[in-house]
Amino acid sequence: MAAVELSEIEKAYLGSRAVDGLSLSIRPGEFVTLLGPSGCGKTTTLRMIAGLIAPDRGRIAIGGHDVTREPTHRRNIGMVFQSHALFPHMTVAENAGFGLRMRGVSRAARAEKVTAALNMVQLKSRADHFPSQLSGGQQQRVALARALIFDPDVLLLDEPFGALDRQLRELMQDELRELTRRLGTTAVFVTHDQEEALKMSDRVGVMSAGRLDQLAPPDEIFERPATRFVAEFMGFGNIFDAAVTGAHTLALGAIALACDDAVPRSGAATIAIRAERIALSPDLAGGTNRATGTIIRASYQGVFVGYRLRLDGAGEPGLEVRESLQTGGGRPRFQIGERAAASWPREAVRVLGSTPQG
Amino acid sequence: MIGLRIAAALIATFLLAPTIVVVGSSFSGGTLPHFPPSDLSLRWYAHALAQPIFTEAAFNSLWLALAATAIATPLALAAAIAIVRGDFAGKSAVQAVLLAPLFVPAIVVSLSILLVSARLGIRDIGLRLVAAHVLITMPYLVRTLIASLTRFDVMLEEAARTLGASPFTTFRIITLPLIWPGLLAGALFALVVSFDNVSVSLFLTSARTNTLPLSILNYVEYNYDPSIAALSTMLVCLSLLAAVVLERLVGLRRVVGS
């Protein structure tokens, strides 16, 4: 039985579809992330699971019960907001115990559980403080304890770490993941940060225009994007429409490509090659999965040098290459205007599941 | 810089002067108000408090202010919630109507109440007065409550609901405590506005049922002694007390909305 089941849910705002026939089945104890740019419908989806927005169409079930028509307060969900939404007029302990109080748990039993929950997020000593006296990270920990204390059927998180600085964010990500794993909590996490999504999730659902483009484990999302959108969002850097020339061969202008993926029988296929899987060399020899060109951009990015290569004999805008600085002994190896050859292994050529329109 | 300070001092003097004169002359010992008072005395305080027309009128005014505020506050709260949270056609029109008594001449308001209550056959003066005062106190309540609710983070209510609080419980233990300063300020404004009102009450009172400001007005027509100054001083003290209470309870600066 699925912990959370969304069936064909739909929500329109002013005529445009924020969520467009989305179905999703989440297993008990699973950590699923909805990933996408702002406006893709991920937050709307989360809020529909919470009951804060009613879907126009479709069904929502939590723990096997149809809750589509249940108001939020009868859904037994825990939710963490980006702005943490702690009650400013209540102490940390009162905030943490709020869900238990609403469930009619006695004061004594509540106190015990609150202590345990605050212990869990290392904030026991702050029980009598008010939220305004805590740091951003501490506030978000209280929000987490508050959402978990009554053992919700599902924990919903709406960009909970978006307001935190990078270091704190990484720490909180680790803590949250450790906590949900230990407690066996089913969680739906919403973010626009692909790194965060890949790092934390059992499965990632990439959303665009109200639809789920792909739902898969992080490595599959990263390595085998199903659509052009997912490939772009996962930072592939190079996405081309190539002509099919054989069972595993394609042509991009004059450049011959070979790949492991199956290609359509004929016509065109959209392919993606990760910028960091491409190697540059001064040896301008031709061949399959090789292309020569001129460097038109070289930008130092710390760990990487980013190059852009204008390809000879191809109409495409160019090839994006990310080369580890180590390759050049800590310095960029090529200058703008220099000639270079790019090459890549055949397994780096990904044929995307669907061809884009137009 | 110095010029600015002098200007500020002049303006403050201009604003405070009438009050100072009234308070000062209330301590006059003679039969006419004098400023500065020639010989100090509290006799006019005793005199004012001994006049049944004042004490009865003060009692009427107090009741009227409390009743009007008690009725207007929940109405204004409901209206403010609808205006801030609601999404309906004619929202700005509703807001304009609720604030209208601030802009419409008081004479028009009182005349309309008089006509409507005559049409409806409402003879009871108390009822007419309360209705009129609810109308004129609403704008003050609606305004402060709209300000409070606009600043209130709706996400707090959403958080409470996800934690299992019903809409009513959410309102009672999350929303209400957090908009309390605005509610209290609005209610105090309403009390003061109602208690001070002359123009609307003028049309609706009778010789037997009077409010304090009107009885003062009547009194001044035929008498000119410092008891009016004494009464005014007591009213000023009451207003100051209200401000102090407000400051103590919620912080005046928060109420005024800095």
Boltz contact constraints between the chains, C-beta under 6 A:
constraints:
  - contact:
      token1: [A, 50]
      token2: [B, 162]
      max_distance: 6.0
  - contact:
      token1: [A, 52]
      token2: [B, 158]
      max_distance: 6.0
  - contact:
      token1: [A, 72]
      token2: [B, 161]
      max_distance: 6.0
  - contact:
      token1: [A, 72]
      token2: [B, 162]
      max_distance: 6.0
  - contact:
      token1: [A, 73]
      token2: [B, 161]
      max_distance: 6.0
  - contact:
      token1: [A, 73]
      token2: [B, 164]
      max_distance: 6.0
  - contact:
      token1: [A, 73]
      token2: [B, 165]
      max_distance: 6.0
  - contact:
      token1: [A, 73]
      token2: [B, 166]
      max_distance: 6.0
  - contact:
      token1: [A, 77]
      token2: [B, 162]
      max_distance: 6.0
  - contact:
      token1: [A, 79]
      token2: [B, 162]
      max_distance: 6.0
  - contact:
      token1: [A, 81]
      token2: [B, 155]
      max_distance: 6.0
  - contact:
      token1: [A, 83]
      token2: [B, 155]
      max_distance: 6.0
  - contact:
      token1: [A, 85]
      token2: [B, 155]
      max_distance: 6.0
  - contact:
      token1: [A, 85]
      token2: [B, 156]
      max_distance: 6.0
  - contact:
      token1: [A, 85]
      token2: [B, 159]
      max_distance: 6.0
  - contact:
      token1: [A, 89]
      token2: [B, 177]
      max_distance: 6.0
  - contact:
      token1: [A, 98]
      token2: [B, 163]
      max_distance: 6.0
  - contact:
      token1: [A, 99]
      token2: [B, 163]
      max_distance: 6.0
  - contact:
      token1: [A, 99]
      token2: [B, 164]
      max_distance: 6.0
  - contact:
      token1: [A, 102]
      token2: [B, 163]
      max_distance: 6.0
  - contact:
      token1: [A, 102]
      token2: [B, 164]
      max_distance: 6.0
  - contact:
      token1: [A, 102]
      token2: [B, 165]
      max_distance: 6.0
  - contact:
      token1: [A, 103]
      token2: [B, 164]
      max_distance: 6.0
